[in-house]
Amino acid sequence: MIAPALSVPERIDAMIDAEVAEALASTDRVTRRTARDFIASRRPPREVTVNFSGAMTQRCWSVSRGDGTYRVVYLPTAGYFSLCVESDFGPLDIGVHGPALGCYGSV
């Protein structure tokens, strides 16, 4: 378990750091490449409102720079990451959920 004394952004960073370290140590070339690409687009966690189907919104944490089409965000109520598409109304959850690198590498 990640130390509960950490702030939400610090906990998110700790989860991502562990995931990236494991990926960089992998023997799989694609996994290492995905980790390096994610590192290049990673940003400090920043609160953002994410749109969900059914006109629902939730405060989440953006963890990657948007490339104009996609960005990875952390959903605190679910405890996992999501791939969001950029829209005129902000990030839109498209149902790709799981670890940060899994979401990032799915595009």
N, C-alpha and C positions, 0 to 999 in steps of 0.2 A: 504494500500500500504506500502511496505517496504521502509524505508528511502533511498532516492536516493543518499545521501551522503556516504552511505556504499560502500565498495569495492565489487566487484563481489563475492569473496569468503565469505565475511561477509553477503551478501544478501542470498546466498545459505544456509549458516549456519542458518540464521534466519528463512528461510522457513522450513528447516528440523526440527529445534528446535520446531516450532509451531506444526508441524505435529506429532512429537514424543510426545509432551506434551498432545495433544488431544488423541492420541492412548493410552497412559499410564493411562489416566483418564477414558477410556472406561470401560463399564461393561462387554464387551466381552473378554473372556479369551484368545482367539486366537489372537485378535488384540493387547492385552497387550504383549503377548509372542512374536509376530512378532516385536513389537517395541523394546523389550529388546534384541532380537537377532540382530536386525539392529544396535542398539547402540554398541554392541560388535564388529561389523565389520565396523563401521563408521570410516572414516578418514577425516582429514581436506581436503577441496576441493583442488584438484591438477589438473592443466591443462593436458589434454591428447588428442591425435588425435584419433577420432573414425572413423571407416570405415562404410560406408553405401552401400547398393546395388547400382549398376551402377558405381562402382569404384569412388564414391564420398567420400571425407573426410571432417571432420569439427573439429575445436578445441572445446572441451567440457571440463567438470570438473568432474573428478572421485570423488565420495563421499563415496565409500565403498571399503574395501580391496577385491581384487579378491580372490575367493576361489579356483582358478585354472580352474574354468569353467565359472563363471558369476561375474559381478560387476555392480553396479548402477552408472550411470553418469548423469549429468545435461546438457541438451541441451539448451544453452543460446538463440539461435535464435528462438527456439520453445517455451521456457519458461516452460518446464516440464522435468521430469526425464525419463530415458530409462534403460532398462535391456540390457546389452551387454554380449555377449559370448566372452570368451578369444580365440584368434586365434594366429597363428604364426605371423600375421601382426598387432597385437594389438587388442583392443576391437572392436567388430563387432556388430552394432545395429541389433537387431532381431525383432523389431517392437512392443515390449512391452513398452508402454509409459503411463505416468500419474504421480501420486504422488510417492515420493521416497519409502514409505512403501508398496504401491501397487505393484511397480516393484519388490522390494526386496522379498515380500511375494509370488510372483507368481512362484517361483521355489521350 
